[in-house]
Amino acid sequence: MMINVKACKVGNSISISIPKQYHVEAGSEYVVYKSKNGGLIFTPKIENPFLSDEPFPKDEDEVWQTIAKEEIEKNV
C-alpha cells in the first residue's frame, strides 16, 4: 500500500509525518540516506556491532556474523 505524505516547515527544519500504521515510536532515531534520484531512505539507528566482542543473537542472519568477523579481523 502506498501512502502519500507532505513535507511541512517546522521552525528552520522540514518535517514529514509518519502515519501511525507504521508503528514508529516517538523518539526513535534513524539514519537518513539520499539516493541519486533524490529518494530518502530511513534506516533505524543501531549501535555499531563491530565495536563489540559479544556474539550476535542467535536469530541474526549468518551473513552479518561473517561480515562482523571479517571487520574485526581487519582491525586487530
QUIFENKA-V956928 format. One record per residue. N is the residue number from 0. SS is DSSP state (A for helix, B for strand, O for the rest). PSI is psi as a letter, one per 40 degrees, with the letter a starting at -180 (NA if undefined). OMEGA is omega in degrees with one decimal (999 if undefined). Layout:
N_SS_PSI_OMEGA ; N_SS_PSI_OMEGA
This chain:
0_O_h_179.0 ; 1_O_h_179.0 ; 2_O_h_176.9 ; 3_O_h_174.7 ; 4_O_i_-176.7 ; 5_O_h_176.4 ; 6_B_h_-179.1 ; 7_B_i_177.1 ; 8_B_h_177.3 ; 9_B_h_-175.0 ; 10_O_b_178.9 ; 11_O_e_-177.3 ; 12_B_i_173.1 ; 13_B_h_-175.9 ; 14_B_i_174.5 ; 15_B_h_178.1 ; 16_O_i_177.1 ; 17_O_h_-179.1 ; 18_O_i_-173.3 ; 19_A_d_-179.7 ; 20_A_e_176.1 ; 21_A_e_174.4 ; 22_O_f_175.9 ; 23_O_h_-178.8 ; 24_O_i_175.5 ; 25_O_h_179.9 ; 26_O_e_177.7 ; 27_O_i_179.4 ; 28_O_i_-179.2 ; 29_B_i_170.3 ; 30_B_h_-176.1 ; 31_B_h_176.4 ; 32_B_i_176.3 ; 33_B_h_-179.8 ; 34_O_i_-179.4 ; 35_O_d_-178.7 ; 36_O_e_176.6 ; 37_O_e_177.6 ; 38_O_i_177.8 ; 39_B_h_178.9 ; 40_B_h_179.7 ; 41_B_h_-179.9 ; 42_B_h_179.3 ; 43_B_h_179.2 ; 44_O_h_178.3 ; 45_O_i_174.2 ; 46_O_i_179.3 ; 47_O_h_-177.3 ; 48_A_e_-177.8 ; 49_A_e_-179.6 ; 50_A_e_-176.2 ; 51_O_i_174.7 ; 52_O_e_-179.2 ; 53_O_i_177.9 ; 54_O_i_176.5 ; 55_O_i_174.2 ; 56_O_i_-175.4 ; 57_O_d_-178.0 ; 58_O_e_179.2 ; 59_O_i_179.7 ; 60_O_h_-178.6 ; 61_A_d_179.0 ; 62_A_d_179.8 ; 63_A_d_177.7 ; 64_A_d_178.9 ; 65_A_d_179.2 ; 66_A_d_-179.4 ; 67_A_d_179.6 ; 68_A_d_179.0 ; 69_A_d_179.4 ; 70_A_d_179.9 ; 71_A_d_-180.0 ; 72_A_d_178.7 ; 73_A_d_-173.3 ; 74_O_e_-179.0 ; 75_O_NA_999
